[in-house]
Amino acid sequence: MIHCGKRHICAIVACILIFGSILICSWKAPQLQNITRKIFPQAKTVIPSGHLCRGKPAQNVITPLKDNRTFIISPYFDDREGKVTRVIGIVHHEDVKELYCWFCCQPHGEIKVASAEIDVHSDRFGFPYGAADIVCLEPKNCDPTHVSIHQSPRGNIDQLLRFEIKNRKAEPFSVDFTVCISAMFGNYNNVLQFIQSMEMYKILGVQKVVIYKNNCSQMMEKVLRFYLEEGTVEIIPWPINSHLKVSSKWRFMQDETHIGYYGQITALNDCIYRNMQRSKFVVLNDADEIILPLKHPDWKTMMSSLQEQNPETGIFLFENHIFPETISTPVFNIPSWNAVPGINILQHVHREPDRKEVFNPKKMIVDPRKVIQTSVHSVLRAYGSSVNVPMDVALVYHCRVPLQSKLPRESLIRDTTLWRYNSSLIMSVNKVLHETVL
């Protein structure tokens, strides 16, 4: 009996120990999970079923991170050298050293974090802030639709802004030519010349004009609204002076400004990637510039010829020539146009001669799929070669204040190439003016 009682007691003790262990383990489990999260906060997190991504969607074209040293424009998928997400941004060239891409991977909504390469463009011109590519290699078995940019691989995804990754799906070209204009600022009011440029672009074969708009006059707003409704213009709001001290000059003047020419280079790079899959060519010039073909009636026939002669080339550079707004001709003095602010380009057909000691800047027509990084007058990185288009093929008509103001009229070169288009240009400009400001 005594022996049997001892076995009974042992069994009871064993049960108590097992039950106690279960209680201890059940209490410890969440504690251990919390400890694991603290030790490995960067471990991948699975988003609950039914949610594609967490975090607030970014609403603005220019989005500052919390450091106020990094500004995100937009991420783009780039599979030309492996699958990467290339984020166009603006960064302080010294202060920003480390960034991470928080990918929302599909189809299960799993978060994966990758370190970013921060590539500040070489054409910063001395300013502390410059255009930058924030490049992340996309993780394996990840097909991300959105990405968040953060200074750390650790953090709370719910507190991060998420950006849609554009260009993920290849599509047929919707247009042949897109003009990128950056940036419209300084209460821009050169209404007549802007309309003339727009109508010349259309005559030459342009279907889309993308404008990075900082500000302009009320009259100019009416004109932009007309082109928006027509479907020719796409407006990208560009309030860069809300975030940085901007300069209207291209070179840093030690004046405590942050970035040159209203962030023009960043806007141009964004425009390249924004139109990479929807436009066969992208034209990089200002609103007071027109690439005028001399041997061909329009850009399509000109570019077909240039590509046939230069099959490996994706970047075509055209010489910029100044047609001084101070030298005019009485021809095409149209009375109704005199009430519209701005320059009548048909009255300015004298260009300044080249100066051997001065670099003649160029503007470009590019195949956007061959461009990696661009500056204003040349590309910084590209696939394939560039070609300088001879002046007898085309030139950039640039009507603006003179650079050689002391030259007498007889020293200028009379060039009436623009007049070849005068009939159709006058008719289309009159139509726009009567539907907008007249």
C-alpha positions in Angstrom: 0.0 0.0 0.0 2.8 2.3 0.9 4.5 1.6 -2.4 1.3 2.1 -4.4 0.8 5.4 -2.5 4.2 6.7 -3.4 3.6 6.0 -7.1 0.3 7.9 -6.8 2.1 10.9 -5.3 4.8 10.8 -8.0 2.1 10.9 -10.7 0.4 13.9 -9.1 3.7 15.8 -8.8 4.5 15.0 -12.5 1.1 16.4 -13.5 1.6 19.5 -11.5 5.1 20.1 -13.1 3.7 19.6 -16.6 0.8 21.9 -16.0 3.1 24.5 -14.6 5.4 24.3 -17.6 2.4 24.9 -19.9 1.4 28.0 -18.0 4.9 29.3 -18.0 5.4 28.7 -21.7 2.0 30.3 -22.5 3.0 33.4 -20.5 6.5 33.5 -22.0 5.5 33.1 -25.7 4.4 36.7 -26.3 7.3 38.0 -24.2 9.7 36.1 -26.4 8.0 37.4 -29.5 8.4 40.9 -28.3 12.0 40.3 -27.5 12.5 38.9 -31.0 10.9 41.9 -32.6 13.2 44.2 -30.7 16.3 42.2 -31.6 15.3 41.8 -35.3 13.0 44.7 -36.1 14.1 44.5 -39.7 12.7 41.0 -40.1 10.1 40.9 -42.9 6.6 41.7 -41.9 3.6 40.1 -43.7 0.7 42.5 -44.3 -2.7 41.1 -43.3 -4.7 39.5 -46.1 -6.7 42.0 -48.2 -4.2 44.9 -47.8 -1.8 45.7 -50.7 0.4 48.1 -48.7 0.5 50.0 -45.5 1.4 53.6 -45.0 -0.1 56.8 -46.4 0.0 57.3 -50.2 2.2 60.3 -51.2 0.1 63.1 -52.6 2.6 65.7 -53.9 5.1 65.8 -56.7 7.9 66.9 -54.3 7.8 65.0 -51.0 10.3 65.8 -48.2 11.4 63.0 -45.9 11.6 63.7 -42.1 15.3 64.7 -42.4 14.4 67.7 -44.7 17.6 66.8 -46.6 15.9 64.3 -48.9 13.1 65.1 -51.3 11.3 62.3 -53.3 9.9 63.1 -56.8 8.9 59.7 -58.1 10.1 56.0 -58.3 10.3 54.3 -61.6 10.9 50.6 -62.5 14.1 50.2 -64.6 15.0 46.8 -65.9 17.7 47.8 -68.3 20.5 46.5 -66.0 18.6 44.1 -63.8 15.4 44.8 -61.9 15.8 48.0 -59.9 13.6 50.8 -58.7 15.1 54.1 -59.6 13.8 57.0 -57.4 14.2 60.5 -58.9 14.9 62.9 -56.0 16.8 65.8 -54.6 19.3 65.4 -51.8 21.9 67.4 -49.9 25.2 66.1 -51.4 27.0 65.8 -48.0 24.3 65.2 -45.4 22.5 62.3 -47.0 24.5 59.1 -46.7 22.1 56.3 -46.1 18.6 55.5 -47.4 16.5 52.3 -47.7 13.7 51.2 -50.0 10.8 49.5 -48.2 9.2 47.4 -50.9 5.6 46.2 -50.8 5.9 42.9 -52.7 3.1 41.3 -54.5 1.1 39.1 -54.7 1.1 38.6 -50.9 1.8 42.1 -49.7 5.1 41.2 -47.9 7.4 44.0 -46.8 11.1 43.6 -47.8 13.8 46.2 -47.2 16.8 46.9 -49.4 19.6 49.4 -49.1 19.8 52.2 -51.7 22.7 53.5 -53.7 22.5 57.3 -53.6 23.9 58.7 -56.9 24.0 62.5 -56.8 24.3 63.8 -60.4 27.6 65.4 -61.3 26.0 68.6 -62.7 25.3 70.2 -59.4 27.1 73.4 -60.3 28.2 74.1 -56.7 24.8 74.1 -55.1 24.5 72.1 -51.8 21.4 70.2 -53.2 21.3 68.4 -56.5 19.4 65.9 -58.5 19.9 62.3 -57.4 19.0 58.8 -58.3 18.1 56.7 -55.3 18.5 53.2 -56.7 17.5 49.9 -55.0 17.8 46.4 -56.4 14.4 44.8 -56.1 14.5 41.7 -53.8 14.1 38.2 -55.3 10.5 36.9 -55.5 9.2 40.4 -55.2 7.1 42.2 -57.7 6.6 45.5 -55.9 3.9 48.0 -56.8 4.8 50.6 -54.1 7.9 51.6 -52.2 8.6 53.8 -49.2 12.0 55.6 -48.7 13.4 55.7 -45.2 16.7 56.6 -43.5 16.8 53.3 -41.7 16.0 49.6 -42.3 14.1 49.7 -39.0 10.9 51.5 -38.3 7.1 51.5 -38.5 5.8 51.0 -42.0 2.5 52.7 -41.0 4.4 56.0 -40.5 6.0 56.0 -43.9 4.6 57.5 -47.1 4.3 55.1 -50.0 4.9 55.9 -53.6 3.6 54.0 -56.6 6.4 52.6 -58.8 5.7 53.8 -62.3 6.7 52.1 -65.6 6.1 48.6 -64.3 4.1 47.6 -67.4 5.5 48.0 -70.9 3.0 49.7 -73.1 3.0 50.7 -76.8 4.0 54.3 -77.5 1.0 56.7 -77.3 2.9 59.6 -78.9 6.0 60.1 -81.1 7.3 63.4 -79.6 7.0 64.8 -76.1 8.5 68.2 -75.2 9.7 68.7 -71.6 9.7 72.3 -70.3 11.2 73.0 -66.9 10.6 75.0 -65.1 8.0 77.8 -65.6 8.6 80.3 -62.8 9.0 84.1 -62.1 5.3 84.8 -62.7 5.8 83.8 -66.4 3.9 86.0 -68.7 5.5 85.7 -72.2 2.1 84.6 -73.5 2.4 85.3 -77.2 5.8 83.6 -77.6 4.6 80.6 -75.6 1.5 80.2 -77.8 3.7 80.5 -80.9 6.1 77.9 -79.6 3.3 75.5 -78.7 1.7 75.8 -82.2 5.1 75.4 -83.8 5.7 72.2 -81.8 2.4 70.9 -83.0 3.2 71.8 -86.7 6.5 70.0 -86.3 4.8 66.8 -84.9 4.6 67.1 -81.1 1.6 65.5 -79.4 2.4 66.2 -75.8 4.1 69.0 -73.9 5.0 68.4 -70.2 5.4 71.6 -68.1 6.9 71.7 -64.6 5.0 74.8 -63.4 6.2 76.8 -60.4 4.1 79.9 -61.1 2.8 82.1 -63.9 0.5 85.0 -64.6 -3.3 84.8 -64.6 -3.4 85.3 -68.4 -0.9 82.5 -68.8 -3.1 80.3 -66.6 -6.0 80.8 -69.1 -3.7 79.7 -71.9 -2.5 76.6 -70.0 -6.1 75.7 -69.3 -6.9 75.8 -73.0 -4.0 73.4 -73.8 -4.9 71.1 -70.9 -8.5 70.8 -72.2 -7.2 70.3 -75.7 -5.0 67.4 -74.4 -1.7 68.8 -75.6 -0.3 69.9 -72.2 0.4 68.0 -69.0 1.1 70.2 -66.0 3.3 68.9 -63.2 3.0 71.2 -60.1 6.6 72.2 -59.1 6.5 74.2 -55.8 10.2 73.6 -55.1 10.5 77.0 -53.4 8.2 75.7 -50.7 11.0 73.3 -49.7 14.3 74.9 -50.7 15.8 78.3 -51.3 15.9 78.4 -55.1 18.2 80.4 -57.4 17.1 81.7 -60.9 20.8 81.2 -61.9 22.4 78.0 -63.0 25.6 78.4 -61.0 26.0 78.7 -57.2 26.8 82.3 -56.2 27.6 81.8 -52.5 24.2 83.5 -51.7 22.8 80.8 -49.3 20.5 79.4 -52.0 20.1 75.6 -52.0 19.5 74.6 -55.7 19.9 76.2 -59.1 17.3 77.2 -61.6 14.3 76.0 -59.7 15.5 72.4 -59.7 15.5 72.3 -63.5 17.8 69.2 -63.8 15.7 67.2 -61.5 12.6 68.0 -63.4 14.2 67.1 -66.7 15.3 63.7 -65.4 11.8 63.1 -64.0 10.3 64.0 -67.4 12.6 61.5 -69.1 11.5 58.6 -66.9 7.9 59.8 -66.8 7.7 59.5 -70.6 10.1 56.5 -71.1 7.4 54.1 -72.0 4.8 56.4 -73.7 6.8 58.5 -76.1 9.2 57.5 -78.9 11.2 60.7 -78.5 11.6 63.3 -75.7 12.6 66.8 -76.6 14.5 68.8 -73.9 14.2 72.5 -74.5 12.8 75.7 -73.0 9.5 77.5 -73.9 11.4 80.1 -75.9 13.3 77.6 -78.0 12.2 75.7 -81.1 14.3 73.0 -82.9 13.9 74.2 -86.5 14.6 71.6 -89.3 16.2 73.0 -92.4 16.3 70.0 -94.6 13.0 68.4 -93.6 9.4 69.6 -93.1 9.0 68.2 -89.6 10.6 66.3 -86.8 9.4 62.9 -87.8 11.0 62.9 -91.2 14.1 64.6 -89.7 14.5 62.0 -87.0 13.9 59.1 -89.4 16.8 60.4 -91.5 19.1 61.0 -88.5 18.4 57.5 -87.1 19.0 55.9 -90.4 22.4 57.6 -90.6 23.2 57.0 -86.9 21.6 53.6 -86.0 23.3 53.2 -82.6 22.6 56.8 -81.5 19.9 57.7 -78.9 20.9 61.3 -78.2 20.8 64.0 -80.8 22.2 67.4 -79.9 21.2 70.6 -81.8 23.1 73.9 -81.7 21.4 76.8 -79.8 21.4 80.1 -81.8 20.3 83.4 -80.3 17.8 85.5 -82.2 17.9 88.8 -80.2 14.5 90.1 -79.2 15.9 93.7 -79.5 16.3 93.3 -83.3 13.0 93.1 -85.2 11.5 93.5 -88.6 8.1 95.2 -89.5 7.0 92.1 -91.4 4.2 90.1 -89.7 3.2 93.0 -87.5 -0.3 91.7 -86.7 -2.3 94.5 -84.9 -4.4 92.1 -82.7 -1.2 90.5 -81.4 0.0 93.8 -80.0 -2.4 93.5 -77.1 -1.0 90.2 -76.0 2.1 90.3 -73.7 5.2 88.6 -75.1 7.4 88.4 -78.1 6.2 87.9 -81.7 8.9 85.5 -83.0 8.0 86.0 -86.6 9.5 89.5 -86.3 12.8 88.2 -85.1 14.8 86.6 -87.9 18.3 87.9 -87.3 20.7 85.6 -85.3 23.9 86.3 -83.6 27.1 84.9 -85.3 29.0 82.2 -83.5 31.9 83.2 -81.2 34.9 80.8 -81.5 36.0 81.3 -77.9 32.5 80.7 -76.5 30.9 77.3 -76.1 27.7 77.1 -78.0 25.1 75.2 -75.8 22.9 72.5 -77.3 19.4 71.2 -76.7 18.4 67.6 -77.3 16.0 65.1 -78.9 16.5 61.8 -77.2 15.3 58.2 -77.1 14.4 58.2 -73.4 15.0 54.4 -73.1 18.7 55.1 -73.8 19.1 57.8 -71.2 20.2 57.1 -67.6 20.9 60.6 -66.4 20.6 63.9 -68.2 21.7 67.5 -67.7 20.4 70.5 -69.5 22.8 70.6 -72.6 24.0 67.0 -72.6 23.3 63.6 -71.1 25.5 62.5 -68.2 25.0 58.8 -68.6 23.4 56.9 -71.5 23.4 53.7 -73.5 24.9 54.2 -77.0 26.4 57.3 -78.4 25.5 60.9 -78.9 25.7 62.9 -82.2 26.0 66.6 -82.9 23.4 67.4 -85.6 25.0 69.6 -88.3 23.6 73.1 -88.5 22.5 72.7 -92.1 20.1 69.9 -90.9 18.6 71.8 -88.0 19.2 74.5 -85.3 17.7 75.7 -82.1 15.8 79.0 -82.7 16.1 80.8 -79.4 14.5 84.3 -79.2 15.6 86.0 -76.1 17.7 89.0 -74.8 21.0 89.2 -76.8 24.3 87.8 -75.7 26.2 90.1 -78.1 24.3 93.3 -77.4 26.9 95.6 -78.9 26.8 94.0 -82.4 25.2 96.3 -85.0 22.3 94.9 -87.0 24.4 94.4 -90.1 26.7 92.0 -88.2 23.8 89.7 -87.5 22.8 86.9 -89.9 19.4 87.1 -91.5 17.7 83.7 -91.2 14.1 83.4 -92.2 13.7 79.6 -91.8 10.8 80.2 -89.5 8.8 82.0 -92.2 8.4 78.7 -94.0 5.6 78.0 -91.5 4.1 81.5 -91.3 0.7 80.8 -92.9 -0.2 77.8 -90.7 1.4 79.4 -87.6 -0.6 82.6 -87.9 -3.8 80.8 -88.4 -3.3 78.5 -85.4 -2.1 81.3 -83.1 -5.1 83.4 -84.0 -7.4 80.5 -83.1 -5.8 80.0 -79.7 -5.8 83.7 -78.9 -9.5 84.2 -79.7 -10.4 81.2 -77.5 -8.3 82.4 -74.6 -7.2 86.0 -74.1 -8.7 88.1 -77.0 
